Amino acid sequence: MSYTIGQLIIGQKAEFSKTISESDVYLFAGVTGDTNPAHLNTEYAKATAFKERIAHGMLSASLISTVLGTQLPGRGTVYLRQELAFVSPVHFGDTITAIVEVIEKDERRNRVTLRTTCLNQDRTVVVDGKAIVIPPEMKE
């Protein structure tokens, strides 16, 4: 599924949810090389402000990319820019929902601005931001 700029509507939304497991955190650490003990070491994490291990902020933020590349605008989207604020921690076992909403279209330049938000299962914002993308030229 994909939408060209002409098919996108201001206010249009899509979302993707995933429960973050301990395995996800270890795999993300392996792929990225981010082995910060706040994510991987229980004893270290007990001494942090969070008192337990937390998931990488970018792991939650990466779910935004899933929505952009598979749903809205969809296949063929080119991700140009992302602003992010990491608002709340993500704990192992949290279910994170990435929500993308079309907020602006520049048809002349073929650019779309989207609000990007990640919520946990309690509807607490964990990541907030804005993205700019190039939607696909043709609908699949």
Secondary structure by P-SEA (a helix, b strand, c coil): ccccccccccccccbbbbbbcaaaaaaaaaaacccccccccaaaaaaccccbbbccaaaaaaaaaaaaacccccccccccbbbbbbcccccccbbbbbbbbbcccccccbbbbbbbbbbcccccccccbbbbbbcccccc
